[in-house]
C-alpha cells in the first residue's frame, strides 16, 4: 500500500503549487540511488503541483489510469530511491 505525500499543504485548485514556467520535468532519472528525502525535495521544488506515492522497491503496482499529478517513487529498506526512476503518471 503506497504512502501519499503532498508537495504543499494546499491544492492546485487553490492556485498554489503550480509548476514552474518553461520546461516542466516529467522524470527524474538522476534521483535513482539518492536518499528519498533528497528526491522528495527535488521533485517538489521542480513540480509543486504533484503528489508523491512512496512505494517499496519490491512492490508491484498494477497498471491503472494515468495521473498527471502523481509521481511514483520506489524506495528500498535504506530509504534510497531504486529503479524504476520517478516519473509523472
N, C-alpha and C positions, 0 to 999 in steps of 0.2 A: 504494500500500500504506500503510495508516494506521500511525501510531506510537501505541502504547498507553502511557498514563501513569496510574499509580495514585495516588490521593489519600493513601493511607497505606501503610506498609510491611506492615501486617497486613491480614487479610481480614475481611469481615463475620462469617464463621464463627467467628473468634477473639473475637467480642464487641467488637471495636474498629471504629470507623468507621461507627457508626450515625448516621442523620440526626437532626438536632435535633428536639426535640418541637415540636408546633404545626404551622403551615403548612409543608409541605415543597415547596420550589421544584422545578418541572419544566422551566422555560425561563428563559433569561436574555437577553431582547431588548435590554437596555441595554448588553450587552457588545460588540455589533457596533461596530467601529471602535476598540475598545480593544486595547492590546498583549496578546498571547497570555498572557504570564506573569501579568498582572493578572487576566485571565479565569480562568486555571487556579487562582489563589489564591482568587478569589471562589467559584468552583464548589466547590472542595474544602472551603472553610470552611462553606458552606451545605449541602453534600451530601457528607460524608466517606465515604459508603457507595458512591460511584460510581467508575468508572474513566473516563478521557477518551481518546477516539480523536481524534488530531490528523490532519486531512486537508488537502490542498492545496485552495485556493479553486476551482480548475477541475476538481477530481477528482469523477468521477461514482461514486456509491455505489448499487449495485443494492439494491432493497428486499429485506429479509430479516426474520428473526424479530425481534420487539420484545424489547429487553433493558432491564429496569427499573434496571439498574446501569450502563448505558452512556450517556455524553454525547458526542455528536459535535461537534467544534469545527473549523470550516473557517478556515484562515488563509492569508494571501497571502504573497508573497515578502518583505514587510517585517515579517512575524510579527504582523500585525494581524488581528483576528477579522473575518471577512466573512460576509455572508448565505449561507445561512440561519443564524439565531441558534442558539446552543447549546440543545439540548433533550434531555431524557431519552428514551431509546428506542432 
